């Protein structure tokens, strides 16, 4: 019995592996199913409340649940088919309320983010693998969603199955991917791997030198411009509703008489306000929107359909006829959006200086204009997607198209953003550069030889410590802070009254370019090495500041995805075996080890070597103090 037990294979590794993998997948499946169930339950609760309080409950609770299922699918962008028409011909319903779309997106996003179970501290258990979480959440959500679609197929509002197979997985997969990516700290590598399918010129813009700063600036500027367009559209909608307040009130009261029906109309109107804001923004951009096939509404002419259903938001449509000055004033919205995008790009083109340093431009004027064009392209794509989601059919024939045309709206957004944003970006960038040069052209001096902390300070490029610039060789900076403090303490007596100007003249008499140090208590020269005039602050500069900026629109030779192996091979023979470690590439600011990669390690500190005029930088360890 003992031998049989000893020879029996152990199942502990398999059980441990199952314990590690199955709970994550099972929890992810459950999270996706719960997200779909809670979303449907919220719609069902609202519809059941309206059915119970309605004075005309004709269909019963089953009909209310079928309508709730149809609305839940419509919130995912699924086109519905209405069968109870007077003519007997099924009519499509494809206008997706954007406010309802935000509910399933948020549910799936939170479910995927919570299913990762990322630890709050480093000592906690590792998070669930991203692929496991994404697969489980999507499969769980689609399982419940498919059951809801099957249940909805027996009602008067039925889902179109081609739209179910496209929209439902797209919403679930996209929202789950965003939740997992956010839970892992928004890493850069998945985004870069997805963007490798882009063409070569576009990939050079995204992956070239300084790619993260340019793409991040373009995304922030796009968000700001889209927010201004959306807010401006909502403002235009509100002004039009107030202008047509009588017609909007009459249509609201005409639809139903009971308070339950009016509450339902109010809820539907609130859910469609984001759609109406996108319509109004498209109107301000110029292309306008369609109220039926062949009936366009834009600032220059309004031709609404003659038989529109009575609805409060449709009462805000401008009257038929040619546009006038109040209609043309809506064009200020895209101008403001383009100016906002240009402002964000101009701010992104400037470096963030340290306290006391001058403001410097990160990009040239040409590169700033290129980033602005990239912003216009991204903004056009984002708003074209919003325009496509905000419209759709409400029937056949004349009601086959309602809302803005996506390609017209996207093209108008790109043109307005480029035309209005590029001049603003260039002008604001030039103004910021000019203001930085006039207000802070150099680093201010820290004080004289007897200043606070007993330190004799030096300017950035070897100017005199008193700010006069008369001492070209007066760049004093003792090697150790201990000796400096001792010297400052003992110089408070007879030698503590000497000004920086006198020391500058004395240093000039001894010879320009010598860095002088005082031995504690004696005032003797310690024999600091000679430094060329104007290079005293070179060791304090960023070693990568002296390199020329790489052209992101040039040849694709700095692509960190396709040429990483090449740079690794080039970097190997760059350091011979007989070369000391402190002289290898990467230790000198004039020859960094990886000068062309997008992300370059910044050295912790840089000091001048005691036996060499050139600064030596170690990018891996802290530089030793010289004595």
PLY file of the C-alpha trace (Angstrom):
ply
format ascii 1.0
element vertex 627
property float x
property float y
property float z
element edge 626
property int vertex1
property int vertex2
end_header
0.00 0.00 0.00
2.88 2.31 0.77
4.53 1.53 -2.55
1.34 2.18 -4.49
0.91 5.48 -2.75
4.50 6.50 -3.47
4.31 5.59 -7.16
0.99 7.33 -7.72
1.52 10.60 -9.69
0.87 13.75 -7.75
-1.91 16.07 -8.93
-0.79 19.04 -6.86
0.79 21.01 -9.77
-2.36 20.53 -11.86
-4.63 21.51 -9.00
-2.49 24.54 -8.25
-2.64 25.58 -11.89
-6.42 25.15 -11.93
-6.73 27.16 -8.74
-4.64 29.92 -10.29
-6.52 30.10 -13.59
-10.12 29.05 -13.06
-11.09 31.59 -10.37
-9.96 34.45 -12.60
-11.88 33.21 -15.63
-14.95 32.28 -13.61
-15.00 35.64 -11.85
-14.62 37.43 -15.19
-17.50 35.45 -16.72
-19.65 36.28 -13.72
-18.68 39.95 -13.87
-19.66 40.21 -17.54
-22.97 38.45 -16.97
-23.77 40.63 -13.95
-22.98 43.78 -15.96
-25.40 42.76 -18.71
-28.05 41.73 -16.19
-27.82 44.97 -14.23
-28.07 47.02 -17.42
-31.19 45.20 -18.53
-32.64 45.35 -15.01
-32.35 49.15 -14.96
-34.32 49.43 -18.21
-36.86 46.85 -17.03
-37.41 48.65 -13.72
-38.09 51.96 -15.48
-40.47 50.40 -18.02
-42.33 48.41 -15.37
-42.76 51.57 -13.30
-44.20 53.40 -16.27
-46.49 50.47 -17.11
-47.82 50.20 -13.57
-48.52 53.94 -13.33
-49.99 54.25 -16.84
-53.79 54.70 -17.07
-53.83 52.61 -20.27
-51.92 49.36 -19.56
-52.85 47.62 -22.79
-49.96 45.20 -23.38
-49.36 43.81 -19.88
-46.06 43.14 -18.09
-44.75 40.95 -20.93
-45.07 43.81 -23.39
-43.23 46.15 -21.00
-40.36 43.67 -20.65
-40.16 43.28 -24.43
-39.88 47.06 -24.80
-37.19 47.13 -22.10
-35.19 44.48 -23.95
-35.56 46.45 -27.21
-34.36 49.64 -25.54
-31.40 47.81 -24.00
-30.36 46.59 -27.45
-30.96 50.03 -28.97
-28.60 51.48 -26.38
-25.83 49.32 -27.91
-26.45 50.75 -31.38
-28.58 47.83 -32.59
-31.18 48.83 -35.16
-34.74 47.82 -34.28
-37.66 46.88 -36.53
-41.17 48.05 -35.64
-43.87 45.67 -36.87
-47.08 47.31 -35.57
-47.43 49.89 -38.36
-50.60 51.08 -40.07
-49.39 49.93 -43.47
-48.15 46.58 -42.21
-44.65 47.25 -43.58
-41.90 46.90 -40.94
-40.22 50.22 -40.17
-36.63 50.51 -38.94
-35.71 52.50 -35.84
-32.00 53.29 -35.80
-31.46 56.51 -33.84
-29.40 55.50 -30.78
-29.76 57.79 -27.74
-26.16 58.62 -26.81
-27.03 59.00 -23.15
-28.32 55.42 -23.09
-25.16 54.22 -24.88
-23.06 55.49 -21.99
-24.78 53.06 -19.57
-23.62 49.71 -21.08
-20.19 51.12 -21.89
-19.71 52.15 -18.28
-21.03 48.83 -16.95
-18.63 46.72 -19.02
-15.74 49.07 -18.31
-16.19 48.82 -14.54
-16.73 45.05 -14.68
-13.45 44.49 -16.56
-11.54 46.90 -14.34
-12.76 45.26 -11.14
-12.18 41.74 -12.48
-8.45 42.43 -12.90
-8.25 42.70 -9.11
-5.04 44.74 -9.17
-3.35 44.87 -5.75
-3.08 48.19 -3.98
0.44 47.48 -2.71
3.44 45.60 -4.06
3.10 42.80 -1.48
-0.38 41.81 -2.66
-1.22 38.92 -5.01
-0.59 39.45 -8.73
-3.49 40.71 -10.85
-5.51 38.38 -13.06
-4.02 38.13 -16.58
-5.44 40.67 -19.00
-6.38 38.11 -21.64
-8.28 36.03 -19.10
-10.24 39.00 -17.82
-11.06 40.32 -21.29
-12.20 36.92 -22.56
-14.31 36.18 -19.52
-16.05 39.56 -19.37
-16.83 39.60 -23.10
-18.15 36.02 -23.14
-20.26 36.57 -20.04
-21.74 39.78 -21.42
-22.46 38.30 -24.84
-24.10 35.24 -23.28
-26.67 37.34 -21.44
-26.99 39.74 -24.38
-27.78 36.90 -26.78
-30.51 35.65 -24.45
-32.02 39.15 -24.27
-31.95 39.42 -28.08
-33.75 36.07 -28.39
-36.38 37.22 -25.91
-36.82 40.51 -27.78
-37.44 38.74 -31.13
-40.99 37.87 -30.07
-42.18 41.43 -29.43
-43.48 44.25 -31.57
-40.06 45.91 -31.48
-37.57 43.32 -32.74
-33.84 43.53 -33.08
-32.17 43.24 -36.48
-29.83 40.25 -36.17
-27.09 41.59 -38.46
-26.84 44.63 -36.22
-26.88 42.41 -33.11
-23.91 40.38 -34.36
-21.92 43.57 -35.07
-22.82 46.14 -32.42
-23.15 43.97 -29.32
-19.69 42.32 -29.56
-18.11 45.63 -30.58
-19.41 47.48 -27.52
-18.52 44.63 -25.17
-15.02 44.06 -26.56
-14.10 47.75 -26.74
-15.36 48.61 -23.25
-13.74 45.52 -21.69
-10.41 46.29 -23.36
-10.54 49.85 -22.03
-11.29 48.59 -18.52
-8.44 46.07 -18.51
-6.01 48.63 -19.95
-6.98 51.14 -17.26
-6.62 48.56 -14.49
-3.06 47.77 -15.60
-2.08 51.44 -15.42
-2.60 52.41 -19.09
0.62 50.85 -20.46
2.02 52.09 -23.73
3.03 48.76 -25.30
-0.48 47.47 -26.22
-1.31 50.72 -27.99
1.96 50.65 -29.94
1.42 47.04 -30.95
-2.04 47.88 -32.25
-0.75 50.86 -34.22
1.80 48.78 -36.13
-0.87 48.12 -38.78
-0.81 51.78 -39.78
0.97 52.87 -42.98
4.62 53.86 -42.86
4.20 57.67 -42.94
1.55 57.58 -40.21
3.63 55.19 -38.13
6.64 57.52 -38.34
4.53 60.32 -36.91
3.32 58.10 -34.07
6.54 56.20 -33.28
9.20 58.74 -34.23
11.26 60.92 -31.94
9.29 62.69 -29.22
6.26 60.59 -30.18
4.64 60.42 -26.76
4.67 64.20 -26.32
3.25 64.86 -29.79
0.53 62.20 -29.65
-0.40 63.15 -26.08
-0.67 66.80 -27.03
-2.80 65.93 -30.06
-5.14 63.79 -27.95
-5.55 66.48 -25.29
-6.18 69.14 -27.92
-8.72 66.85 -29.60
-10.54 66.36 -26.33
-10.64 70.10 -25.70
-11.88 70.87 -29.23
-14.53 68.14 -29.08
-15.73 69.43 -25.71
-16.02 72.96 -27.10
-17.94 71.68 -30.14
-20.26 69.61 -27.98
-20.81 72.43 -25.49
-21.30 74.96 -28.27
-23.86 72.68 -29.91
-25.72 72.37 -26.61
-25.69 76.17 -26.30
-27.09 76.58 -29.82
-29.77 74.00 -29.01
-30.74 75.78 -25.79
-30.98 79.16 -27.52
-33.15 77.68 -30.26
-35.41 75.96 -27.73
-35.90 79.24 -25.89
-36.54 81.02 -29.19
-39.17 78.41 -30.15
-40.43 77.91 -26.61
-44.11 78.12 -27.51
-43.89 75.44 -30.19
-41.81 73.16 -27.93
-44.33 73.44 -25.10
-47.27 72.79 -27.42
-45.65 69.66 -28.83
-44.84 68.39 -25.34
-48.46 68.77 -24.22
-49.85 67.41 -27.47
-48.17 64.02 -27.30
-50.00 62.75 -24.21
-52.32 63.95 -21.46
-51.38 61.82 -18.44
-48.46 62.62 -16.23
-47.01 59.15 -16.80
-46.85 59.67 -20.56
-45.40 63.15 -20.15
-42.76 61.76 -17.80
-41.85 59.16 -20.43
-41.57 61.88 -23.10
-39.40 63.94 -20.74
-37.08 60.98 -20.08
-36.80 60.27 -23.81
-36.05 63.94 -24.51
-33.31 63.98 -21.88
-31.78 60.82 -23.35
-31.72 62.48 -26.79
-30.14 65.77 -25.68
-26.57 64.60 -26.55
-27.83 63.62 -30.01
-29.42 67.04 -30.45
-26.18 68.72 -29.30
-24.22 66.84 -32.00
-26.86 67.84 -34.56
-26.55 71.49 -33.52
-22.75 71.31 -33.67
-22.98 69.92 -37.21
-25.34 72.79 -38.02
-22.76 75.30 -36.72
-20.01 73.61 -38.74
-21.88 74.19 -41.99
-23.02 70.79 -43.35
-26.01 70.74 -41.02
-28.24 67.67 -40.73
-31.05 65.90 -42.55
-34.66 65.72 -41.45
-35.61 63.12 -44.01
-34.25 62.25 -47.41
-33.61 65.43 -49.38
-34.53 67.80 -46.54
-31.40 69.50 -45.25
-31.01 72.12 -42.54
-27.90 74.33 -42.42
-27.08 77.97 -41.56
-27.59 79.09 -45.15
-30.95 77.43 -45.84
-33.48 75.39 -43.87
-35.79 72.90 -45.55
-37.36 70.63 -42.90
-39.73 67.86 -43.84
-43.37 69.00 -43.97
-44.74 66.18 -41.76
-42.45 65.93 -38.77
-43.74 64.16 -35.65
-44.53 66.50 -32.76
-41.56 66.34 -30.43
-40.04 69.08 -28.24
-36.50 68.76 -29.62
-37.73 68.89 -33.22
-39.51 72.15 -32.42
-36.07 73.77 -32.10
-35.38 73.30 -35.84
-34.97 76.69 -37.58
-37.88 77.90 -39.66
-37.92 77.12 -43.35
-36.18 79.63 -45.59
-32.81 81.25 -46.09
-30.51 81.84 -43.15
-29.92 85.23 -41.56
-27.40 86.80 -39.20
-28.62 84.89 -36.08
-28.14 81.63 -37.98
-24.66 82.60 -39.15
-23.57 83.45 -35.61
-23.51 79.72 -34.92
-20.25 79.67 -36.90
-18.46 81.06 -33.83
-18.61 77.59 -32.27
-16.11 75.89 -34.65
-13.90 78.99 -34.52
-13.74 78.68 -30.73
-13.06 74.93 -31.01
-10.16 75.47 -33.43
-8.71 78.23 -31.24
-8.89 75.97 -28.19
-7.08 73.19 -30.04
-4.40 75.64 -31.17
-3.92 76.89 -27.62
-3.39 73.36 -26.30
-0.91 72.55 -29.06
1.02 75.78 -28.41
1.24 75.00 -24.70
2.44 71.50 -25.53
5.15 72.94 -27.79
6.84 74.65 -24.83
9.15 73.07 -22.32
8.26 73.19 -18.65
11.20 75.12 -17.17
12.62 74.63 -13.74
12.26 77.47 -11.24
14.54 80.29 -12.34
15.17 78.98 -15.86
14.12 80.57 -19.10
11.15 79.28 -21.08
12.27 77.39 -24.19
10.37 75.92 -27.11
10.28 72.15 -27.38
9.27 72.12 -31.06
9.98 74.36 -33.98
7.24 76.26 -35.77
7.07 73.63 -38.53
6.74 70.79 -36.07
4.08 72.68 -34.12
2.10 73.06 -37.33
2.48 69.32 -37.97
1.13 68.49 -34.52
-1.79 70.83 -35.19
-2.59 68.97 -38.42
-2.44 65.69 -36.52
-4.89 67.16 -34.01
-7.25 68.18 -36.81
-7.18 64.64 -38.22
-7.91 62.98 -34.88
-10.65 65.50 -34.10
-12.28 64.87 -37.50
-12.31 61.11 -36.91
-13.75 61.46 -33.38
-16.56 63.80 -34.37
-17.40 61.78 -37.48
-18.00 58.79 -35.19
-20.24 60.88 -32.94
-22.21 62.13 -35.95
-22.75 58.58 -37.20
-23.97 57.41 -33.78
-26.26 60.42 -33.30
-28.32 59.80 -36.45
-30.13 56.97 -38.15
-33.39 55.98 -39.84
-36.85 56.37 -38.38
-38.70 54.71 -41.22
-38.53 54.21 -44.96
-38.67 56.59 -47.93
-38.64 60.16 -46.58
-37.81 59.01 -43.02
-34.86 56.87 -44.10
-32.26 59.36 -42.82
-32.28 61.57 -39.75
-29.27 63.41 -38.42
-25.90 64.62 -39.73
-23.94 62.89 -42.48
-20.78 61.54 -40.87
-18.28 62.18 -43.66
-19.49 65.74 -44.22
-19.38 66.53 -40.51
-15.94 64.94 -40.05
-14.48 66.80 -43.01
-15.88 70.11 -41.77
-14.41 69.54 -38.29
-10.98 68.78 -39.75
-11.05 71.85 -42.00
-12.24 74.25 -39.27
-9.70 72.90 -36.75
-6.80 73.19 -39.18
-7.72 76.63 -40.52
-8.41 78.18 -37.12
-5.96 76.16 -35.04
-2.70 76.47 -36.97
-2.50 80.30 -36.82
-3.48 80.30 -33.16
-0.87 77.65 -32.32
1.92 79.49 -34.12
1.01 82.91 -32.71
0.65 81.63 -29.13
3.91 79.70 -29.40
5.75 82.81 -30.65
4.25 84.90 -27.88
5.28 82.38 -25.22
8.83 82.25 -26.59
9.05 86.05 -26.69
7.69 86.39 -23.16
10.14 83.79 -21.88
13.09 85.61 -23.44
12.08 89.02 -22.12
11.20 87.93 -18.59
13.67 85.13 -17.89
16.48 85.08 -20.39
18.92 83.40 -17.97
18.99 81.72 -14.63
19.10 84.32 -11.84
22.15 84.34 -9.57
21.95 82.70 -6.17
23.94 85.41 -4.32
27.50 86.58 -3.59
30.39 84.82 -1.93
29.04 85.69 1.55
25.42 84.84 0.70
23.15 82.52 2.57
24.43 79.03 3.42
27.98 80.34 2.90
28.04 79.31 -0.78
29.70 81.26 -3.58
27.20 80.85 -6.42
27.85 80.89 -10.16
25.59 81.66 -13.08
24.60 79.09 -15.68
27.25 79.87 -18.29
30.12 81.29 -16.23
28.82 84.82 -15.59
29.76 86.74 -12.45
27.99 85.81 -9.24
26.68 89.33 -8.68
24.83 89.31 -12.02
27.08 91.89 -13.72
28.72 89.40 -16.06
32.18 91.00 -15.65
33.98 87.94 -14.36
34.22 85.40 -17.16
36.16 82.94 -15.08
34.21 83.36 -11.86
32.40 80.05 -11.80
32.92 78.87 -8.25
31.35 75.69 -7.04
33.26 73.73 -4.40
33.32 70.02 -4.85
31.94 69.08 -1.45
29.27 70.82 0.52
31.17 70.32 3.79
34.11 72.44 2.71
31.81 75.08 1.37
29.92 75.37 4.62
33.17 75.63 6.60
34.52 78.27 4.27
31.32 80.26 4.47
31.34 80.10 8.25
34.93 81.29 8.62
34.59 84.00 5.96
31.97 85.86 8.01
34.88 87.63 9.75
37.52 89.62 7.92
37.13 87.81 4.62
33.30 87.51 4.84
32.81 91.08 3.67
34.34 90.59 0.26
31.83 91.03 -2.47
31.39 88.91 -5.58
32.68 91.77 -7.73
36.02 91.86 -5.92
36.40 88.12 -6.25
35.57 88.42 -9.93
38.31 91.03 -10.43
40.78 88.89 -8.50
39.87 85.87 -10.57
40.31 87.95 -13.72
43.79 89.01 -12.61
44.83 85.41 -11.99
43.59 84.37 -15.43
40.27 83.96 -17.12
38.72 80.50 -17.09
40.09 79.29 -13.67
37.61 77.98 -11.14
38.84 79.06 -7.70
38.22 77.30 -4.40
39.14 78.32 -0.83
40.70 76.02 1.70
38.73 76.21 4.97
40.14 78.90 7.21
43.10 79.88 5.01
41.72 81.29 1.78
44.41 79.47 -0.26
43.72 78.34 -3.77
43.12 74.59 -3.95
44.23 74.36 -7.58
40.96 73.76 -9.35
41.35 72.66 -12.97
41.09 75.26 -15.67
37.85 75.55 -17.55
37.21 77.37 -20.79
35.16 80.53 -20.49
31.49 79.95 -20.92
31.62 76.23 -20.09
31.35 76.33 -16.32
27.68 75.33 -16.47
28.08 72.73 -19.18
28.20 69.95 -16.65
24.82 71.04 -15.31
23.10 70.88 -18.68
21.02 67.97 -19.85
23.36 65.86 -22.03
20.59 65.38 -24.57
19.86 69.08 -24.93
22.82 69.53 -27.30
21.58 66.96 -29.77
19.59 68.09 -32.81
15.87 67.33 -32.71
14.91 64.31 -34.78
12.51 64.88 -37.64
9.38 62.73 -37.07
8.41 63.16 -40.70
11.80 62.00 -42.02
12.97 58.50 -42.96
11.75 55.60 -40.86
15.17 54.90 -39.30
14.23 55.72 -35.69
11.24 53.38 -35.44
11.60 51.75 -32.06
9.45 48.77 -33.05
11.01 47.69 -36.35
14.64 48.72 -35.71
15.19 47.94 -32.04
17.35 44.95 -32.92
19.47 47.08 -35.28
20.22 49.62 -32.60
21.13 46.82 -30.20
23.62 45.47 -32.72
25.05 48.94 -33.37
25.42 49.64 -29.68
27.50 46.53 -28.97
30.74 47.40 -30.87
30.51 51.04 -29.80
32.37 50.23 -26.56
35.74 48.42 -27.06
36.90 45.98 -24.42
39.89 48.11 -23.45
37.75 51.20 -22.93
37.12 52.11 -19.28
33.54 52.09 -18.03
33.53 55.80 -17.38
34.44 56.52 -21.06
31.90 54.28 -22.74
29.13 55.77 -24.86
26.41 56.98 -22.61
28.80 58.35 -19.98
29.52 61.55 -21.89
26.86 64.16 -22.59
28.25 64.66 -26.09
27.87 60.97 -27.02
24.83 59.35 -25.37
24.43 55.61 -25.72
20.92 55.75 -27.22
20.51 59.19 -28.80
17.73 58.24 -31.19
15.28 56.20 -29.17
11.96 57.90 -28.26
12.43 57.37 -24.53
15.90 58.33 -23.35
17.02 57.85 -19.74
17.77 61.14 -18.06
20.95 61.10 -15.93
20.55 61.65 -12.23
23.30 64.26 -12.02
26.32 65.51 -13.97
29.57 66.82 -12.53
32.89 67.86 -13.96
35.72 65.39 -13.41
38.59 66.82 -11.34
41.23 65.80 -13.88
39.40 66.59 -17.13
37.82 69.66 -18.66
34.99 67.62 -20.20
32.08 66.55 -18.00
31.56 62.86 -17.39
28.08 61.45 -16.87
27.12 58.03 -15.59
23.54 57.14 -16.57
23.37 54.02 -14.42
24.84 55.05 -11.07
25.22 58.19 -9.08
28.51 60.00 -9.94
31.14 59.83 -7.19
32.06 63.00 -5.49
35.42 64.39 -6.56
37.85 65.59 -3.92
0 1
1 2
2 3
3 4
4 5
5 6
6 7
7 8
8 9
9 10
10 11
11 12
12 13
13 14
14 15
15 16
16 17
17 18
18 19
19 20
20 21
21 22
22 23
23 24
24 25
25 26
26 27
27 28
28 29
29 30
30 31
31 32
32 33
33 34
34 35
35 36
36 37
37 38
38 39
39 40
40 41
41 42
42 43
43 44
44 45
45 46
46 47
47 48
48 49
49 50
50 51
51 52
52 53
53 54
54 55
55 56
56 57
57 58
58 59
59 60
60 61
61 62
62 63
63 64
64 65
65 66
66 67
67 68
68 69
69 70
70 71
71 72
72 73
73 74
74 75
75 76
76 77
77 78
78 79
79 80
80 81
81 82
82 83
83 84
84 85
85 86
86 87
87 88
88 89
89 90
90 91
91 92
92 93
93 94
94 95
95 96
96 97
97 98
98 99
99 100
100 101
101 102
102 103
103 104
104 105
105 106
106 107
107 108
108 109
109 110
110 111
111 112
112 113
113 114
114 115
115 116
116 117
117 118
118 119
119 120
120 121
121 122
122 123
123 124
124 125
125 126
126 127
127 128
128 129
129 130
130 131
131 132
132 133
133 134
134 135
135 136
136 137
137 138
138 139
139 140
140 141
141 142
142 143
143 144
144 145
145 146
146 147
147 148
148 149
149 150
150 151
151 152
152 153
153 154
154 155
155 156
156 157
157 158
158 159
159 160
160 161
161 162
162 163
163 164
164 165
165 166
166 167
167 168
168 169
169 170
170 171
171 172
172 173
173 174
174 175
175 176
176 177
177 178
178 179
179 180
180 181
181 182
182 183
183 184
184 185
185 186
186 187
187 188
188 189
189 190
190 191
191 192
192 193
193 194
194 195
195 196
196 197
197 198
198 199
199 200
200 201
201 202
202 203
203 204
204 205
205 206
206 207
207 208
208 209
209 210
210 211
211 212
212 213
213 214
214 215
215 216
216 217
217 218
218 219
219 220
220 221
221 222
222 223
223 224
224 225
225 226
226 227
227 228
228 229
229 230
230 231
231 232
232 233
233 234
234 235
235 236
236 237
237 238
238 239
239 240
240 241
241 242
242 243
243 244
244 245
245 246
246 247
247 248
248 249
249 250
250 251
251 252
252 253
253 254
254 255
255 256
256 257
257 258
258 259
259 260
260 261
261 262
262 263
263 264
264 265
265 266
266 267
267 268
268 269
269 270
270 271
271 272
272 273
273 274
274 275
275 276
276 277
277 278
278 279
279 280
280 281
281 282
282 283
283 284
284 285
285 286
286 287
287 288
288 289
289 290
290 291
291 292
292 293
293 294
294 295
295 296
296 297
297 298
298 299
299 300
300 301
301 302
302 303
303 304
304 305
305 306
306 307
307 308
308 309
309 310
310 311
311 312
312 313
313 314
314 315
315 316
316 317
317 318
318 319
319 320
320 321
321 322
322 323
323 324
324 325
325 326
326 327
327 328
328 329
329 330
330 331
331 332
332 333
333 334
334 335
335 336
336 337
337 338
338 339
339 340
340 341
341 342
342 343
343 344
344 345
345 346
346 347
347 348
348 349
349 350
350 351
351 352
352 353
353 354
354 355
355 356
356 357
357 358
358 359
359 360
360 361
361 362
362 363
363 364
364 365
365 366
366 367
367 368
368 369
369 370
370 371
371 372
372 373
373 374
374 375
375 376
376 377
377 378
378 379
379 380
380 381
381 382
382 383
383 384
384 385
385 386
386 387
387 388
388 389
389 390
390 391
391 392
392 393
393 394
394 395
395 396
396 397
397 398
398 399
399 400
400 401
401 402
402 403
403 404
404 405
405 406
406 407
407 408
408 409
409 410
410 411
411 412
412 413
413 414
414 415
415 416
416 417
417 418
418 419
419 420
420 421
421 422
422 423
423 424
424 425
425 426
426 427
427 428
428 429
429 430
430 431
431 432
432 433
433 434
434 435
435 436
436 437
437 438
438 439
439 440
440 441
441 442
442 443
443 444
444 445
445 446
446 447
447 448
448 449
449 450
450 451
451 452
452 453
453 454
454 455
455 456
456 457
457 458
458 459
459 460
460 461
461 462
462 463
463 464
464 465
465 466
466 467
467 468
468 469
469 470
470 471
471 472
472 473
473 474
474 475
475 476
476 477
477 478
478 479
479 480
480 481
481 482
482 483
483 484
484 485
485 486
486 487
487 488
488 489
489 490
490 491
491 492
492 493
493 494
494 495
495 496
496 497
497 498
498 499
499 500
500 501
501 502
502 503
503 504
504 505
505 506
506 507
507 508
508 509
509 510
510 511
511 512
512 513
513 514
514 515
515 516
516 517
517 518
518 519
519 520
520 521
521 522
522 523
523 524
524 525
525 526
526 527
527 528
528 529
529 530
530 531
531 532
532 533
533 534
534 535
535 536
536 537
537 538
538 539
539 540
540 541
541 542
542 543
543 544
544 545
545 546
546 547
547 548
548 549
549 550
550 551
551 552
552 553
553 554
554 555
555 556
556 557
557 558
558 559
559 560
560 561
561 562
562 563
563 564
564 565
565 566
566 567
567 568
568 569
569 570
570 571
571 572
572 573
573 574
574 575
575 576
576 577
577 578
578 579
579 580
580 581
581 582
582 583
583 584
584 585
585 586
586 587
587 588
588 589
589 590
590 591
591 592
592 593
593 594
594 595
595 596
596 597
597 598
598 599
599 600
600 601
601 602
602 603
603 604
604 605
605 606
606 607
607 608
608 609
609 610
610 611
611 612
612 613
613 614
614 615
615 616
616 617
617 618
618 619
619 620
620 621
621 622
622 623
623 624
624 625
625 626
